[in-house]
Amino acid sequence: MSTVKIWAVTEGPKSVDEIEYDDNFAEDHPEGCNYFTVCKVEKNGKLEDHEFWFPTLTNAHEFKNFIDSHMEAVEIEDEGILDYKDCGNIN
């Protein structure tokens, strides 16, 4: 298990209805999650953009508000969250 630092929410929350649809999109997001944010994430010393998916708009806003309220990066244990295994489950 590795540690991931979430530095900022750079986009969203957005609904899947707000983005351009393509044929592969249905395979690109977790089932039951209709909202997402894009975050600047540090993993293994590299900054990358990652999507975090949520089942409700309220969950997505709560996550954004939590990240935005911290001056430093929020550290989480990466238990597959960056691979969409646990939509909306960030402990």
MIMI-58921 format. One line per 8 residues: number of its first residue (from 1); their letters; for each residue x, y negated, z of N, C-alpha, C, CB. Coordinates in Angstrom, 1 decimal. Atoms other than C-alpha are relative to their C-alpha. Glycine has a CB too. Example, Ala and Ser with C-alpha at 12.3 -4.5 7.8 and 13.67 -1.06 7.14 Angstrom:
1	as	0.9/1.2/0.0/12.3/4.5/7.8/0.9/-1.2/0.0/-1.0/0.0/1.2  -0.9/1.1/0.0/13.7/1.1/7.1/-0.8/-1.1/0.8/0.4/-0.5/-1.4
This chain:
1	mstvkiwa	0.8/1.2/0.0/0.0/0.0/0.0/0.9/-1.2/0.0/-1.0/0.0/1.2  -0.8/1.2/0.1/1.3/-3.4/-0.9/-0.8/-1.2/0.5/0.6/-0.2/-1.4  0.7/1.2/-0.4/0.5/-6.9/0.3/-0.1/-0.9/-1.2/0.8/-0.7/1.1  0.3/0.9/1.0/-1.1/-9.4/-2.0/-0.3/-1.3/0.6/-1.1/0.5/-0.9  0.3/1.4/-0.5/-1.2/-13.2/-1.5/-0.9/-0.6/-1.0/1.3/-0.8/0.2  1.0/0.8/0.8/-4.2/-15.1/-2.8/0.3/-1.4/0.2/-1.5/0.4/0.2  -0.4/1.4/-0.2/-3.0/-18.7/-3.4/-1.2/-0.9/-0.2/1.1/-0.3/-0.9  1.1/1.0/0.3/-6.1/-20.3/-4.9/-1.0/0.7/-0.9/0.6/-1.2/-0.7
9	vtegpksv	1.1/-0.3/1.0/-9.4/-19.8/-6.7/0.2/-1.0/-1.1/-1.4/0.0/0.6  -0.2/0.9/1.2/-8.8/-21.2/-10.2/-1.2/-0.2/-0.9/1.2/0.4/-0.8  1.2/0.1/0.7/-12.1/-20.5/-11.7/-1.2/0.7/0.7/0.1/0.7/-1.4  1.1/-0.7/-0.5/-15.6/-19.7/-10.6/-0.4/-0.6/1.4/0.2/1.5/0.1  0.7/-1.2/0.5/-17.7/-18.4/-9.2/-0.7/-0.2/-1.3/-0.9/0.6/1.1  0.7/0.0/1.2/-19.1/-17.5/-12.5/-0.8/1.3/-0.1/1.0/-0.1/-1.2  0.8/-1.1/0.2/-21.8/-15.2/-13.6/0.4/0.7/-1.3/-1.5/-0.4/-0.1  -0.4/-0.6/1.2/-21.2/-12.6/-16.3/-0.8/-0.6/-1.2/-0.3/1.6/0.1
17	deieyddn	0.8/0.6/1.0/-24.0/-14.4/-18.2/0.6/-1.3/-0.6/-1.4/-0.3/0.5  -0.7/1.3/0.4/-21.7/-17.5/-18.4/1.2/0.2/-0.9/0.4/-0.8/1.2  -1.2/-0.2/0.8/-18.9/-15.9/-20.3/-0.4/0.6/-1.3/1.0/0.9/0.7  0.2/-0.5/1.3/-18.6/-14.9/-23.9/0.0/1.6/0.1/1.0/-0.4/-1.0  0.1/-1.4/0.0/-19.7/-11.3/-24.4/0.8/0.6/-1.1/-1.5/0.4/-0.1  -0.6/-0.8/1.1/-17.6/-8.8/-26.3/-0.3/1.5/0.2/1.5/-0.2/-0.1  0.4/-1.4/0.0/-18.1/-5.1/-27.0/0.7/0.8/1.2/0.4/0.7/-1.2  -0.7/-0.8/-1.0/-15.6/-4.0/-24.3/-0.3/-0.6/1.4/1.5/-0.1/-0.2
25	faedhpeg	0.2/0.6/-1.3/-16.9/-6.3/-21.5/-0.6/0.9/1.0/-0.8/-1.3/-0.2  0.7/-0.9/-0.9/-19.2/-3.7/-20.0/0.9/0.9/0.7/-1.1/0.7/-0.7  -1.0/-0.8/-0.6/-16.2/-1.6/-19.4/1.0/-0.7/0.9/0.7/0.8/-1.1  -1.1/0.8/-0.6/-14.1/-4.4/-18.0/-0.4/-0.5/1.4/0.3/-1.2/-0.8  0.3/0.4/-1.3/-16.0/-5.1/-14.8/-0.8/1.1/0.8/-0.9/-1.3/0.0  0.6/-1.1/-0.8/-17.3/-3.0/-11.9/-1.5/0.0/0.0/0.5/-0.1/1.4  1.4/-0.1/0.0/-20.8/-1.7/-11.9/-0.6/-0.7/1.2/-0.4/1.5/-0.1  0.7/0.6/-1.2/-23.2/-3.7/-9.7/0.6/-1.4/0.3/0.1/0.9/1.1
33	cnyftvck	-0.6/1.3/-0.3/-21.0/-6.8/-9.8/-0.3/-1.0/-1.1/1.5/0.1/0.3  0.4/1.0/1.1/-22.4/-9.8/-11.7/0.7/-1.3/0.1/-1.5/-0.2/0.0  -0.7/1.3/-0.2/-20.2/-12.6/-10.4/1.4/0.2/0.3/-0.7/-0.8/1.2  -1.5/-0.2/-0.2/-16.5/-13.2/-10.3/0.6/-1.4/0.3/0.6/0.7/-1.1  -0.9/1.2/-0.1/-13.8/-15.7/-9.4/1.3/0.5/-0.6/0.2/-0.5/1.5  -1.3/-0.3/0.5/-10.4/-15.9/-11.0/1.0/-0.7/1.1/0.3/-0.6/-1.4  -0.9/0.5/-1.1/-7.6/-16.3/-8.4/1.5/0.1/-0.5/-0.2/0.7/1.3  -1.4/-0.1/0.2/-3.9/-17.1/-8.6/0.5/0.9/1.2/0.7/-1.5/0.1
41	vekngkle	-0.4/-1.1/-0.9/-2.4/-14.0/-6.9/1.5/0.2/-0.1/-0.8/1.3/-0.2  -1.4/-0.4/0.0/1.2/-13.2/-5.9/0.1/1.4/0.4/0.8/-0.9/1.0  -0.2/-1.4/-0.2/2.1/-9.6/-6.1/1.4/0.4/-0.4/-1.1/0.9/-0.7  -1.4/-0.4/0.3/5.6/-8.2/-6.0/0.8/-1.3/-0.5/0.1/1.0/-1.0  -0.7/1.2/0.4/6.9/-11.8/-6.2/-0.4/-0.7/-1.2/1.4/0.3/-0.1  0.4/0.7/1.3/5.1/-12.7/-9.4/-1.4/-0.5/0.2/0.0/1.1/-1.1  1.4/0.7/0.0/2.1/-15.1/-9.8/-0.7/0.5/-1.2/0.1/-1.5/0.1  0.8/-0.5/1.1/-0.7/-13.7/-11.9/-1.4/-0.5/0.3/0.1/1.5/-0.1
49	dhefwfpt	1.5/0.3/-0.1/-4.4/-14.5/-12.5/-0.7/1.4/0.1/-0.5/-0.8/-1.2  0.8/-1.2/-0.2/-6.8/-11.8/-11.2/-1.4/-0.4/0.2/0.6/0.9/1.1  1.4/0.2/-0.3/-10.5/-11.5/-11.2/-0.4/0.8/1.2/-0.9/0.5/-1.2  0.5/-0.7/-1.2/-12.3/-10.7/-8.0/-1.6/0.0/-0.2/0.4/-0.8/1.4  1.4/-0.2/0.4/-15.9/-9.3/-8.5/-0.8/0.1/1.2/-0.1/1.2/-0.9  0.9/0.0/-1.1/-18.9/-9.7/-6.3/-1.4/0.4/-0.5/0.0/-1.3/0.8  1.4/-0.4/0.4/-22.5/-8.3/-6.3/-0.9/-1.2/0.0/-0.5/1.1/0.9  0.9/1.2/-0.1/-24.1/-11.7/-5.4/0.8/-1.3/-0.1/-0.8/0.1/1.3
57	ltnahefk	-0.6/1.3/0.1/-23.4/-15.3/-6.0/0.4/-0.5/1.4/-0.9/-1.0/-0.7  -0.3/0.4/-1.4/-23.5/-15.9/-2.2/1.4/0.6/0.4/-1.1/0.5/0.9  -1.3/-0.7/-0.3/-20.6/-13.3/-1.8/1.1/-0.7/-0.6/-0.1/1.5/-0.4  -1.1/0.7/0.8/-18.6/-15.1/-4.5/0.3/-1.3/0.6/-0.4/-0.1/-1.4  -0.2/1.3/-0.6/-19.1/-18.5/-2.9/0.7/0.1/1.4/-1.3/-0.7/0.2  -0.6/-0.2/-1.3/-18.2/-17.2/0.6/1.5/0.3/-0.1/-0.7/1.2/0.8  -1.4/-0.3/0.3/-15.0/-15.8/-0.8/0.8/-1.2/-0.4/0.1/1.1/-1.1  -0.7/1.2/0.5/-14.1/-19.0/-2.6/0.2/-1.0/1.2/-0.9/-0.7/-1.1
65	nfidshme	-0.1/0.9/-1.1/-14.9/-21.1/0.5/1.1/0.5/1.0/-1.3/-0.1/0.7  -1.0/-0.5/-0.9/-12.7/-18.8/2.6/1.4/-0.3/-0.5/-0.2/1.5/0.2  -1.3/0.2/0.6/-9.7/-19.0/0.2/0.3/-1.5/0.0/0.0/0.5/-1.4  -0.2/1.5/0.0/-10.2/-22.8/-0.2/0.3/-0.6/1.3/-1.2/-0.6/-0.7  -0.1/0.6/-1.3/-10.2/-23.4/3.5/1.4/0.3/0.6/-1.0/0.6/0.9  -1.4/-0.3/-0.5/-6.6/-22.1/4.0/1.0/-0.8/-0.8/0.3/1.5/-0.1  -1.0/0.7/0.6/-3.6/-24.2/3.4/1.1/0.9/-0.6/0.7/-1.0/1.0  -1.0/-1.0/0.4/-1.3/-21.2/2.9/-0.8/1.1/-0.7/0.8/0.5/1.1
73	aveiedeg	0.6/-1.1/0.7/-1.9/-18.1/0.8/-0.7/0.9/1.0/1.1/0.8/-0.8  0.7/-1.0/-0.8/-4.3/-15.5/2.2/0.6/1.3/-0.4/-1.6/-0.1/-0.2  -0.6/-1.4/0.2/-2.6/-12.1/2.6/-1.0/1.0/0.2/1.3/0.2/0.8  0.9/-1.1/-0.2/-4.6/-9.0/2.0/0.9/1.3/-0.4/-1.2/-0.1/-0.9  -0.6/-1.3/0.3/-3.6/-5.3/1.8/-0.7/0.4/-1.3/-0.1/1.0/1.1  0.6/-0.5/1.3/-4.1/-4.1/-1.8/-0.3/1.4/0.1/1.0/-0.3/-1.2  0.5/-1.4/0.0/-6.1/-1.0/-1.5/-0.8/0.3/-1.2/-0.8/0.3/1.3  0.7/-0.2/1.2/-7.2/-1.1/-5.1/-0.9/-1.1/-0.4/-0.8/1.3/0.1
81	ildykdcg	0.9/1.1/0.3/-9.0/-4.4/-5.0/0.3/-0.6/-1.3/0.0/-1.0/1.1  -0.3/0.6/1.3/-7.1/-5.7/-8.0/-0.3/1.0/-1.1/1.5/-0.3/0.0  0.4/-0.9/1.1/-8.2/-2.6/-9.9/-1.5/0.2/0.0/0.7/1.4/0.2  1.4/0.0/0.0/-11.9/-3.2/-9.2/-0.7/1.2/0.7/-0.5/-0.1/-1.4  0.6/-1.2/-0.6/-12.4/-0.1/-7.1/-1.0/-0.3/1.1/1.0/0.9/0.6  0.9/0.4/-1.1/-14.1/-2.0/-4.3/-0.6/-1.4/-0.2/0.7/0.1/1.3  0.6/1.2/0.4/-16.2/-4.7/-5.8/-0.5/-0.8/1.2/-1.2/0.2/-1.0  0.4/0.8/-1.1/-16.6/-7.5/-3.2/0.4/0.4/1.3/-1.5/0.0/-0.1
89	nin	-0.5/-0.5/-1.3/-14.9/-5.5/-0.4/1.4/-0.5/0.2/-0.1/1.5/0.1  -1.3/0.5/-0.4/-12.1/-7.6/0.9/0.0/-0.2/1.5/0.4/-1.4/-0.7  0.0/0.0/-1.5/-11.3/-6.9/4.5/1.0/-0.8/0.6/0.1/1.5/0.5
